[in-house]
Amino acid sequence: MQVMQEAIPDKLTTDEKEERWRILQAVISLSKPLSCKAIAEMLSLEEDIVEEFVTELHASLLPGLKALEGLMTLGHNIFT
């Protein structure tokens, strides 16, 4: 839950929260790697919004993912 609070904090506007949830749902649902640009186009969002959120996700998720290194390979290029 802490990761989600960091990724989608209460201080954001309702619209910003909705955008971030849409991005997160898209990333989780994808079966193949996609660039931030492609995700932005798919969701009709600005690329910089997607890039900013993905950067924040990296900061929240990467420490935990590093602990799993060697146990699994992530398929999404946004996590590499």
C-alpha positions as CSV (number, residue, x, y, z in Angstrom):
1,M,0.0,0.0,0.0
2,Q,2.9,2.4,0.7
3,V,4.0,2.1,-2.9
4,M,0.6,3.1,-4.2
5,Q,0.5,6.1,-1.8
6,E,3.9,7.2,-3.1
7,A,2.8,6.6,-6.7
8,I,-0.6,8.2,-6.4
9,P,-0.5,10.6,-3.4
10,D,-3.6,12.3,-2.0
11,K,-2.2,15.7,-2.8
12,L,-2.9,15.2,-6.5
13,T,-6.1,16.5,-8.1
14,T,-8.8,14.0,-9.0
15,D,-7.9,14.3,-12.7
16,E,-4.2,13.5,-12.0
17,K,-5.1,10.5,-9.9
18,E,-7.4,9.2,-12.6
19,E,-4.6,9.6,-15.2
20,R,-2.1,7.8,-13.0
21,W,-4.6,4.9,-12.4
22,R,-5.2,4.6,-16.2
23,I,-1.4,4.5,-16.8
24,L,-0.9,1.9,-14.1
25,Q,-3.7,-0.2,-15.4
26,A,-2.3,-0.1,-18.9
27,V,1.2,-1.0,-17.8
28,I,-0.1,-4.0,-15.8
29,S,-2.4,-5.2,-18.5
30,L,0.1,-5.1,-21.4
31,S,1.4,-8.4,-22.6
32,K,4.3,-6.8,-24.5
33,P,6.7,-4.0,-23.7
34,L,5.5,-0.5,-24.8
35,S,7.3,2.8,-24.7
36,C,5.9,5.7,-22.7
37,K,5.1,7.4,-26.0
38,A,3.0,4.5,-27.1
39,I,1.2,4.3,-23.7
40,A,0.5,8.0,-23.9
41,E,-1.0,7.7,-27.4
42,M,-3.1,4.6,-26.4
43,L,-4.5,6.6,-23.4
44,S,-4.8,10.0,-25.2
45,L,-2.4,11.5,-22.7
46,E,0.6,13.8,-23.0
47,E,3.8,11.8,-23.2
48,D,5.4,13.9,-20.4
49,I,2.6,12.9,-18.0
50,V,3.3,9.2,-18.6
51,E,7.1,9.7,-18.4
52,E,6.8,11.6,-15.1
53,F,4.6,8.9,-13.6
54,V,6.9,6.1,-14.8
55,T,9.9,7.9,-13.3
56,E,8.1,8.0,-10.0
57,L,7.1,4.4,-10.3
58,H,10.8,3.5,-10.8
59,A,11.6,5.3,-7.6
60,S,8.9,3.5,-5.7
61,L,9.2,0.0,-7.2
62,L,12.9,-0.4,-8.2
63,P,14.2,-1.1,-4.7
64,G,11.8,-4.0,-4.3
65,L,12.4,-5.2,-7.8
66,K,16.2,-5.2,-7.3
67,A,15.6,-7.7,-4.4
68,L,13.9,-10.0,-6.9
69,E,16.6,-9.7,-9.5
70,G,17.6,-13.1,-10.8
71,L,14.3,-14.6,-9.8
72,M,12.2,-13.1,-12.6
73,T,12.5,-11.0,-15.7
74,L,10.2,-8.1,-16.2
75,G,8.8,-7.8,-19.7
76,H,8.0,-4.1,-19.8
77,N,10.8,-2.0,-21.1
78,I,9.7,0.9,-18.9
79,F,11.2,-1.1,-16.0
80,T,14.6,-1.6,-17.6
